Amino acid sequence: MTEIPRGAVARTARLASLPLGLAGRAALGLGKRVTGMAADVVSADVQRRTAEHLFSVLGQLKGGAMKMGQALSVFEAALPEELAGPYRAALTKLQEAAPPLPAASVHKVLSESLGADWRDMFIEFEDKPAAAASIGQVHRAVWSDGRPVAVKVQYPGAGEALRSDLNQLARFAGLFKAIQPGLDVKPLVQEIRDRVTEELDYELEAKSQSAFAVAFDGDADIYVPPVLASSPRVLVTEWVEGTPLSAIISEGSEEERNRAGYLMALLHFSAPARVDMLHADPHPGNYRLLSDGRLGVLDFGAVAHLPGGHPEVIGRLTRLALAGDADAVLGGLQQEGFIKTDGKVDAAAVLGYIRPMLDPIAEDEFQFTRAWLRGEAGRLANPKSPAYALSRQLNLPPSYMMVHRVTLGSIGVLCQLEARAAYRGILTEWLPGFADPAAKKPRRRAAKAAK
């Protein structure tokens, strides 16, 4: 394979194999039951095959299909435990690996992007990719000055693939309910589609990453590798050596998991105040826990621009909800467009809907767990639940879509980590409107020397 399949017909045929394959495995499971095989064995086998097929197809197609799989991967913590195993294994593979682009195709992109003498920029260049993602793969190399570097190369045809996939994936929304019942992928597809042009431009990504690198230069907690070179389809940055969060999730110590969770939350809430941007691709493959305790942050293709930091109204309404001021919360949500002003909505019911979600910041410390997330997912997705009925009257304004998606994705990773930390303190320092009004506003913290 020298390129990603580009044509809508060819890619749609691949994507269409997903529901067909699911139906086939369901029939296979019925046949095995007829022959007397135990139902739990059949169910586990069908689930495993479904997971492997689903994420194999998404990974092979790369483009928007794989990006959708990665976006969904952070929600596996919400799965019932008896279903999580096979999906967790397939999702982990998808987060950090995909079928690689052949060396000849990589060299062609490098030559077109950096010039025919591109090899002179490097002392060494490894043809075998160190990692592969939705629209590009990363190669390890040594820069001309001796520094280890990461060279991200965009797949030929990535743009066409993204647009084709995102036009087709919403048609199979029902299939993704096998991952998370009640999950509506259409808004997620639309939000990703809105960012396609930005993510395909590696020069734009280089600009965002450079801004983060400057803001966090010398920071004691967060490390962002500087950019050394860029073109629309190639990005060269310093190499980040550390333990991937996927490994921390699967085999990290309690101390490592707690540290990683704290730093993820710190990045999420402090970056908008320090850079006016939010890192908007929170899946484990984009983070490394460094040997000195810092969090290495990768992939800035997706960012949310938040001039002035997080919207003050988010912090203010969160503080009011924790204080139990139902009327003020309802009024603020209506003013921001989360609830229609012409409908009759009970303020106490709205507070009851929101308040359980805020448990992680109600006390000084909180431990995110899969069980907590499953409970919240069940409460909100169960048609018999009062919360589900109320959710039908709520609306997510487009301006909040990306922040909402990133926050949910980050919570998913924190639950995978099962991380305990002082999250409330992070919000008090960095989220406008959350602290007591008499306290000073969140500040742009000066960089500190690394540990």
Secondary structure by P-SEA (a helix, b strand, c coil): cccccccaaaaaaaaaaaaaaaaaaaaaaaaaaaacccaaaaaaaaaaaaaaaaaaaaaaaccaaaaaaaaaccccccccccccaaaaaaaaaaacccccccaaaaaaaaaaaccccccccccccccccccccccbbbbbbbcccbbbbbbbbbccaaaaaaaaaaacccccccccccccccccaaaaaaaaaaaccccccaaaaaaaaaaaaaaacccccbbbbbbccccccbbbccccccccaaaaaccccaaaaaaaaaaaaaaaccccccccccccccccccccccccbbbbbccccbbbbbcccccaaaaaaaaaaaacaaaaaaaaaaaaccccccbbbbaaaaaaacccccccccccbbbbcaaaaaaaaaaaaccccaaaaaaaaccccccaaaaaaaaaaaaaaaaaaccccaaaaaaaccccccccccccccccccccccc
